[in-house]
Amino acid sequence: MLTVETSLKEAMTSIEGSLGVALVDYTSGMALGTLGGGKNLDLSVAAAGNTDVIRAKVRAMELLDLKEDIEDVLITLGSQYHLIRLLRGRGGNGLFLYLVLDKARANLAMARHQLKRIEAELEL
């Protein structure tokens, strides 16, 4: 099992093209841990903003009476992928992993696969 800090390090080192990663509580909008980022990528601000994305999608699913779980949400920018993966089980409800990738260097399918593996190994 991986700690939060180890999980974030694992995402940054094992996922090609990673620019930043955060574990976020979408009930409060607070980042519980961040790694990477920079002057053009403030992960705390992005974490807070992406909580609105998750809340809106959860509301839409409730209105549509969809009984599915959200696995992940992908936002594609010109030069980046923003991947949001909701955590399930073992105390993960209300949390998501947020990963920012350099679009030119990342393999999106592999990134999703690796993030799913990291989620499974994360000890909260």
Phi, psi and chi 1 to 4 in degrees:
 res  aa     phi    psi   chi1   chi2   chi3   chi4
   1 MET       -  144.3  -67.2  -51.4 -137.2      -
   2 LEU  -106.4  141.4  -58.3  175.6      -      -
   3 THR   -75.8  170.7   65.7      -      -      -
   4 VAL   -58.8  -49.0  170.9      -      -      -
   5 GLU   -60.0  -44.9 -177.5  179.3  -21.1      -
   6 THR   -65.9  -38.0  -53.7      -      -      -
   7 SER   -63.5  -42.7  -64.9      -      -      -
   8 LEU   -64.7  -42.1  -62.2  178.2      -      -
   9 LYS   -63.3  -40.2  -74.1  178.9 -176.7  175.3
  10 GLU   -61.6  -42.2  178.8   74.1   12.3      -
  11 ALA   -63.9  -41.9      -      -      -      -
  12 MET   -69.4  -33.4  -72.7  -62.5  -68.9      -
  13 THR   -92.9  -31.0   58.3      -      -      -
  14 SER   -97.2  -13.8   71.2      -      -      -
  15 ILE  -105.3  111.0  -59.4  174.9      -      -
  16 GLU   -58.7  132.4 -177.6   69.7   28.0      -
  17 GLY    87.6    5.2      -      -      -      -
  18 SER   -64.2  130.9  -65.7      -      -      -
  19 LEU  -107.9  -27.7  -60.6  173.9      -      -
  20 GLY  -173.3  154.9      -      -      -      -
  21 VAL  -147.1  148.5   63.0      -      -      -
  22 ALA  -146.7  150.3      -      -      -      -
  23 LEU  -105.1  124.8  177.2   65.0      -      -
  24 VAL  -125.9  139.2 -176.7      -      -      -
  25 ASP   -94.2  109.6  176.9  -13.7      -      -
  26 TYR   -82.3   -2.6   70.4   80.5      -      -
  27 THR   -78.5  -32.5   57.8      -      -      -
  28 SER  -107.8  -21.3   68.4      -      -      -
  29 GLY    83.5    6.7      -      -      -      -
  30 MET   -90.8  139.7  -61.3  -66.4  -66.5      -
  31 ALA   -80.6  125.2      -      -      -      -
  32 LEU   -85.8  -15.4  -55.8  177.3      -      -
  33 GLY  -172.4  144.9      -      -      -      -
  34 THR  -139.9  156.1   63.6      -      -      -
  35 LEU  -152.4  134.9 -169.2   60.7      -      -
  36 GLY    89.9 -149.8      -      -      -      -
  37 GLY    84.5 -150.9      -      -      -      -
  38 GLY   155.8 -167.7      -      -      -      -
  39 LYS   -63.6  -29.5   67.5  175.9 -174.6  160.6
  40 ASN   -97.6    3.6  -66.2  -34.6      -      -
  41 LEU  -144.0   85.0  178.7   58.3      -      -
  42 ASP   -84.5  103.6 -175.4  -30.5      -      -
  43 LEU   -65.9  -30.2  -71.0  169.7      -      -
  44 SER   -67.2  -42.2  -65.9      -      -      -
  45 VAL   -66.6  -43.9  171.4      -      -      -
  46 ALA   -63.1  -39.2      -      -      -      -
  47 ALA   -60.7  -47.4      -      -      -      -
  48 ALA   -62.1  -43.6      -      -      -      -
  49 GLY   -65.4  -37.6      -      -      -      -
  50 ASN   -75.3  -15.6  -78.7  -57.0      -      -
  51 THR   -63.7  -34.7   60.7      -      -      -
  52 ASP   -64.6  -36.9  -67.8  -25.3      -      -
  53 VAL   -60.9  -48.3  171.8      -      -      -
  54 ILE   -65.3  -45.8  -64.4  -57.9      -      -
  55 ARG   -59.1  -41.7  -70.6  176.2 -171.3  159.1
  56 ALA   -64.6  -41.9      -      -      -      -
  57 LYS   -67.4  -40.8 -173.1   58.0 -172.6  170.2
  58 VAL   -61.7  -44.2  168.0      -      -      -
  59 ARG   -61.1  -45.0  -93.7 -167.4  -45.0  -83.5
  60 ALA   -61.0  -41.3      -      -      -      -
  61 MET   -65.7  -38.1  -70.6  178.2   64.1      -
  62 GLU   -64.2  -43.5  -72.1  170.7   -5.2      -
  63 LEU   -63.2  -34.1  -69.1  170.7      -      -
  64 LEU   -85.0   -2.3  -66.0  168.7      -      -
  65 ASP    56.3   39.7 -161.7   29.8      -      -
  66 LEU   -83.3  129.4  -64.3  175.1      -      -
  67 LYS  -101.9   32.4  -56.0  -62.9 -177.5 -159.3
  68 GLU  -101.8  159.8  -59.4  -87.2  -16.8      -
  69 ASP   -97.2  144.3  -71.1  -28.6      -      -
  70 ILE   -78.2  124.9  -61.0  170.8      -      -
  71 GLU   -83.8  -58.9  -72.7 -175.1   20.2      -
  72 ASP  -153.5  164.8   52.8   41.1      -      -
  73 VAL  -125.8  133.2  174.4      -      -      -
  74 LEU  -115.5  129.5  171.9   64.8      -      -
  75 ILE  -117.9  121.6  -60.4  167.6      -      -
  76 THR  -105.0  122.1  -55.3      -      -      -
  77 LEU  -106.9  178.9  -55.6  178.7      -      -
  78 GLY   -59.3  -41.2      -      -      -      -
  79 SER  -121.4    1.3   63.9      -      -      -
  80 GLN  -140.0  154.1  -62.8  175.1  -14.3      -
  81 TYR  -108.8  137.7  -67.1  124.3      -      -
  82 HIS  -117.0  115.7  -69.3 -129.1      -      -
  83 LEU  -113.2  124.8 -172.6   57.4      -      -
  84 ILE  -115.9  119.9  -58.2  167.4      -      -
  85 ARG  -118.7  115.8  179.4  157.7 -173.4   91.8
  86 LEU   -73.8  137.4  -84.8   70.3      -      -
  87 LEU   -88.8  143.3  -83.6   70.1      -      -
  88 ARG  -126.0  148.2  -62.7  -75.3  175.0 -130.3
  89 GLY    71.2  167.2      -      -      -      -
  90 ARG    44.1   45.1  -65.6 -172.3  -34.9  -83.8
  91 GLY    81.5    9.5      -      -      -      -
  92 GLY   -84.0   -6.5      -      -      -      -
  93 ASN   -61.0  133.0  -71.8  -21.5      -      -
  94 GLY    89.4    4.5      -      -      -      -
  95 LEU  -121.4  151.8  -58.2  177.2      -      -
  96 PHE  -143.2  152.4   64.7   85.3      -      -
  97 LEU   -92.9  133.1  -76.5  166.1      -      -
  98 TYR  -119.3  120.4  170.6   61.5      -      -
  99 LEU  -124.6  130.5  177.8   66.1      -      -
 100 VAL  -110.3  128.8  179.8      -      -      -
 101 LEU  -121.2  145.6  -59.9  163.4      -      -
 102 ASP   -76.4  116.0  177.8  -20.1      -      -
 103 LYS   -59.8  -33.5 -163.9  173.0  175.8 -178.4
 104 ALA   -73.1  -24.7      -      -      -      -
 105 ARG  -108.6  -13.0  -63.9 -174.2  -54.6  127.9
 106 ALA   -91.2  149.2      -      -      -      -
 107 ASN  -108.6  106.3  177.4  -37.9      -      -
 108 LEU   -60.3  -42.6 -175.0   55.9      -      -
 109 ALA   -62.1  -44.2      -      -      -      -
 110 MET   -67.1  -38.2  -75.9  -57.5  -63.7      -
 111 ALA   -62.1  -44.0      -      -      -      -
 112 ARG   -61.9  -43.2  -70.0 -176.0   69.2 -138.2
 113 HIS   -62.1  -47.1  177.1   72.1      -      -
 114 GLN   -65.8  -40.1  -68.6  -76.6   23.2      -
 115 LEU   -65.6  -37.1 -157.2   55.9      -      -
 116 LYS   -63.3  -41.2 -176.2  176.7 -178.6  179.0
 117 ARG   -64.3  -43.7  179.5 -171.9   56.0   76.9
 118 ILE   -62.2  -41.9  -69.6  167.5      -      -
 119 GLU   -58.2  -44.6  172.7 -158.6    0.2      -
 120 ALA   -63.6  -29.8      -      -      -      -
 121 GLU   -93.7   -6.2  -64.3  176.3    3.7      -
 122 LEU   -72.4  127.2  177.6   60.9      -      -
 123 GLU  -103.5  118.3  179.9   67.4   38.2      -
 124 LEU  -102.9      -  -63.6  172.2      -      -
